[in-house]
Each structure stands twice: as C-alpha cells, then as structure tokens.
Amino acid sequence: MAAPIPFLPHRFRAAASHYLAGRPPYPPRLIAHVATLTELDGNARVLDLGCGPGQLARAFAPLAAEVVAVDPEPEMLSAARRAAGTLPIRFLQGSSYDLGPGFGRFHLAVMGRSFHWMDRAETLRRLDQLIDPGGAVALFGDTHPDLPENAWRPAWRQALAPFRDPERESHRAGWMRHEAFLLGSAFAQLDLVAAFDRRLSPIASLVERALSMSSTNPANGEVQGEALQAAVVAALSPFAVDGMVTEVVESYALIGTRPEVP
C-alpha cells in the first residue's frame, strides 16, 4: 500500500475563504441517492470527517438526528459554522488521527475530497470501531468528463501548472485508488453513484476554485495570488461568454458497506 501523505493540520488555512465560492456543490439528488442506498433515517448519526466548510454536513443534517463535523483547520470550521446556522451539526476540531470511542457511534461516515489526505487504511480501521452494523462509509468527489462543454479544462490546467507546489503535488507519485483501501477493509462491498450537472460558472468562481486548492493556494503572498488570478482569467477568457464558462461536473460517491454474511 502507498504511504500516507504527511499530516499537515493547517494545509488549507489560506484556502478556507475561497472554498465555498469556488468548489462545485454536491447535487441534492446525489445526497438523496446516498441516503437511500445506506438506509439513512432521521434517528441516525452521521460523521463528516475532514468537513472543510461543511458542505456535506449541511446536506445530511436534515436527514439525520445529528451530524458531527470534524476538521483540523479552525478557519474551515469557522466558515462551516457560519454557513450551518441552526442545523443540528456539532463541529469539532480534530482529524482522522483523533478518531476513537469518544466520538460515539454512527450509521454513516462521509468524506468530501478529504480521504486522500488521511492514512486511509488506519482511518478505515478506526471507523470500523465507530460505525454500527449495517452502516457505511461514503467518499464524495467530483470530476469533469471529457465532453465539449469542458474544452476549457486543458487551458485551465496549463494556467495552474506554474503555481503548483511540487511538494504538495508529490503525493500523486505511486498513487493508489481509494477502492484498494476499501476492498481491504471492513467496508468491502462497494457501490458507486453519480450525478451530472451542466452549469454556467463565472470566471471569478473558477479563480476562487484555483485559490481553494492546497497545491496552488498562494499562502506565501499576495503577489502569487494576483499572478494566479491573471493566469486563470487569461486562459479562460477565450472560452467565456459574458464572463461565464460552461462546465459539466460529475459528482460521485463511492460507498463502502460491510459485506452481508450468508
């Protein structure tokens, strides 16, 4: 198995203010599909691990008795609390390395674009001790399929390339898919659900998306941030109409449950 990425608790500190403005939201129908497949009901507890600004915590809060949202970065938790309002969400500063009996029991653990930052095998081992029989783990993410609407993506990637931190990108070498870890865990029965959305996105939001990434976020100063913004605008302008770019986003959830015992 690939070695885990070194734990840096404040990896996303400078990115927190850009995350909600830049990252595509998870479609409500995807949340509904996951709730149905995992048999989530209003009496269950949900763990949002690596919650960031709380997108998944807010989405699952109306479907659960309580959501516990955990993140190591105080700036992310502050953004999540502001967005949550009066929803039944309990926010905790911590990480997958803190998981233990004190968290209580859950029916479902969700992770949105966060599992790859963890010691994945150890995280699943700890979750096995916290998730009730019949419960599940759901890993959320998104990608851009190779469609005409996404023709701007190569220009986007090229614009970001000079700003990527080589150390933060180094984890891609020898990368092993999440499925390998799930198949080697207690949650080895896998299902994949997805939702496709075609949307118009302002170039400004795609600038925010670039700034929300740990590999490109200009934590070392405003000059790099301004240069990154200029590069993204220049790259996307040929594809834009009235400052808007069309994109098709595939949002997905990889669900792991315990195999049924015959």
C-alpha positions in Angstrom: 0.0 0.0 0.0 1.1 3.6 -0.7 2.5 5.5 2.2 0.1 8.1 3.7 0.6 11.8 3.0 2.3 13.6 5.9 -0.4 15.2 8.2 -0.3 19.0 8.0 -3.2 20.2 10.1 -3.2 23.7 8.6 -2.8 22.7 5.0 -6.0 24.5 4.0 -5.8 27.6 6.2 -5.2 30.0 3.4 -7.7 28.2 1.2 -10.7 28.3 3.6 -12.0 31.7 2.4 -12.1 30.6 -1.2 -13.5 27.1 -0.8 -17.3 27.7 -0.8 -17.0 30.3 -3.5 -15.0 28.1 -5.8 -15.8 24.4 -5.3 -18.8 22.9 -7.1 -21.6 22.0 -4.6 -22.8 18.4 -4.3 -26.2 18.0 -6.0 -29.1 17.3 -3.7 -30.1 14.3 -5.7 -26.7 12.7 -5.1 -27.2 13.2 -1.4 -30.6 11.6 -1.7 -29.2 8.6 -3.6 -26.6 8.0 -0.9 -29.1 8.3 1.9 -31.3 5.8 0.2 -28.5 3.3 -0.5 -27.2 3.5 3.0 -30.7 3.3 4.5 -30.1 6.5 6.5 -33.0 7.6 8.6 -33.8 10.6 10.9 -32.7 8.7 14.0 -29.1 8.1 12.9 -25.9 10.0 13.5 -23.6 11.0 10.6 -19.9 11.8 10.8 -18.4 14.3 8.3 -14.7 13.7 8.5 -12.5 16.4 7.0 -15.6 18.5 6.7 -14.0 21.7 5.4 -16.6 24.4 5.2 -19.3 21.9 5.9 -21.0 21.2 2.5 -21.7 17.6 3.3 -22.6 18.3 6.9 -25.3 20.7 5.9 -26.6 18.4 3.2 -27.0 15.5 5.6 -28.2 17.4 8.6 -31.9 17.3 7.6 -31.7 13.6 7.1 -30.1 12.6 10.5 -30.6 13.1 14.2 -27.1 14.7 14.5 -24.1 15.4 12.3 -20.7 15.6 13.8 -18.4 17.6 11.6 -14.6 17.3 12.1 -11.7 19.3 10.6 -8.2 20.2 11.8 -8.3 23.7 10.4 -10.1 26.4 12.6 -10.6 28.7 9.6 -12.6 25.9 7.8 -14.6 25.3 11.0 -15.4 29.0 11.3 -16.7 29.0 7.7 -18.7 25.9 8.3 -20.4 27.2 11.5 -21.4 30.5 9.7 -23.0 28.5 6.9 -24.7 26.0 9.1 -27.0 28.4 11.0 -29.3 26.4 13.3 -28.8 23.0 11.7 -28.2 20.1 14.1 -24.4 19.9 13.5 -21.7 19.6 16.1 -18.4 20.9 15.0 -15.1 19.6 16.4 -11.5 20.5 15.7 -9.6 17.3 15.0 -8.7 14.8 12.3 -8.9 11.1 11.4 -5.9 10.6 13.8 -8.2 11.6 16.7 -11.0 9.1 16.0 -11.9 6.9 18.9 -14.7 5.7 21.2 -15.3 9.2 22.5 -16.9 10.2 19.2 -19.8 7.7 19.8 -21.5 5.5 17.2 -22.6 6.4 13.7 -24.6 5.0 10.9 -22.7 6.8 8.2 -19.3 8.4 7.8 -18.9 10.8 4.8 -15.8 12.4 3.4 -15.8 15.1 0.7 -12.5 15.4 -1.2 -10.6 14.6 2.1 -9.9 10.9 2.3 -6.8 11.2 0.2 -5.1 13.4 2.8 -5.5 10.7 5.5 -3.8 7.5 6.5 -6.5 5.7 4.6 -6.0 2.1 6.0 -5.8 3.3 9.6 -8.8 5.6 9.1 -11.0 2.7 7.9 -9.8 0.6 10.7 -10.9 3.2 13.2 -14.2 3.8 11.5 -14.9 0.1 11.7 -15.0 0.6 15.5 -17.4 3.5 15.3 -19.9 2.6 12.6 -22.9 0.4 13.5 -23.6 -2.9 11.8 -25.4 -2.0 8.6 -23.7 1.4 8.4 -21.4 2.6 5.7 -18.6 4.9 4.5 -19.2 7.3 1.6 -16.4 9.1 -0.2 -17.5 12.1 -2.2 -15.7 13.8 -5.1 -16.1 15.3 -8.5 -14.5 15.3 -11.9 -15.0 16.8 -15.3 -15.8 14.2 -18.0 -14.3 14.6 -21.5 -17.2 16.5 -23.1 -17.3 19.5 -25.5 -18.5 21.8 -22.7 -15.3 21.1 -20.8 -13.0 22.1 -23.6 -11.5 24.8 -21.4 -10.1 22.3 -18.9 -6.7 21.8 -20.6 -6.1 25.6 -20.7 -7.1 25.7 -17.0 -4.7 23.0 -16.1 -1.9 24.7 -18.1 -2.6 28.0 -16.4 -2.3 26.5 -12.9 0.8 24.4 -13.6 3.4 27.1 -12.9 1.8 27.8 -9.5 1.6 24.2 -8.2 3.7 23.4 -5.1 5.9 20.4 -6.1 5.9 19.1 -2.5 2.1 19.2 -2.4 1.9 17.5 -5.7 4.4 14.8 -4.9 1.7 12.5 -3.3 0.5 11.7 -6.8 3.5 9.5 -7.4 2.6 5.9 -6.8 -1.0 6.8 -6.1 -3.4 4.0 -5.2 -7.1 4.3 -5.7 -9.5 4.5 -2.8 -11.1 1.3 -3.9 -8.0 -0.7 -3.0 -8.2 0.5 0.6 -11.9 -0.1 0.9 -11.6 -3.6 -0.5 -9.0 -4.3 2.1 -11.2 -3.0 4.9 -14.4 -4.0 6.7 -16.3 -1.8 4.2 -15.5 -4.0 1.2 -18.9 -4.1 -0.6 -18.7 -1.2 -3.0 -21.3 0.9 -4.9 -20.7 4.0 -7.0 -23.4 6.6 -7.6 -23.0 9.8 -9.7 -24.9 12.8 -10.8 -24.1 15.0 -13.8 -24.8 18.7 -13.9 -24.3 21.2 -16.7 -23.8 24.7 -15.4 -22.6 28.2 -16.2 -19.8 29.2 -13.9 -18.4 32.8 -13.7 -14.7 33.0 -14.4 -14.4 34.7 -11.0 -15.7 31.4 -9.3 -13.0 29.4 -11.2 -10.4 31.8 -9.9 -11.7 31.1 -6.4 -11.6 27.3 -7.2 -7.9 27.7 -8.1 -7.2 29.5 -4.8 -9.1 26.9 -2.8 -6.6 24.1 -3.8 -3.8 23.3 -1.4 -1.4 22.8 -4.2 -1.9 26.2 -5.8 -3.1 28.4 -2.9 -0.7 31.3 -2.5 0.0 31.0 1.2 3.3 32.7 0.5 1.9 36.0 -0.5 -0.5 38.2 -2.4 1.8 38.6 -5.5 1.5 34.9 -6.4 -2.3 35.1 -5.8 -2.6 38.1 -8.2 -0.5 36.3 -10.8 -2.6 33.1 -10.5 -5.8 35.1 -10.9 -4.4 36.8 -14.0 -3.3 33.5 -15.5 -6.7 31.9 -14.9 -8.6 34.8 -16.4 -6.3 34.9 -19.5 -6.7 31.2 -20.0 -10.5 31.0 -19.7 -11.4 34.3 -21.5 -11.4 32.7 -25.0 -14.0 30.1 -23.7 -16.2 32.6 -21.9 -19.4 34.3 -22.9 -20.3 37.3 -20.8 -17.7 36.2 -18.3 -19.3 32.7 -17.9 -17.8 29.4 -18.8 -20.0 26.2 -19.4 -18.9 23.2 -17.4 -20.2 19.7 -16.9 -19.4 18.3 -13.5 -19.7 14.7 -12.5 -20.3 14.5 -8.7 -20.0 11.0 -7.3 -20.0 9.0 -4.1 -18.1 5.7 -3.6 -20.0 3.8 -0.9 -18.4 1.0 1.2 -20.6 -1.2 3.4 -19.8 -4.4 5.2 -20.5 -7.5 3.0 -23.6 -9.4 4.1 -22.9 -12.6 6.0 -24.7 -15.6 4.3 
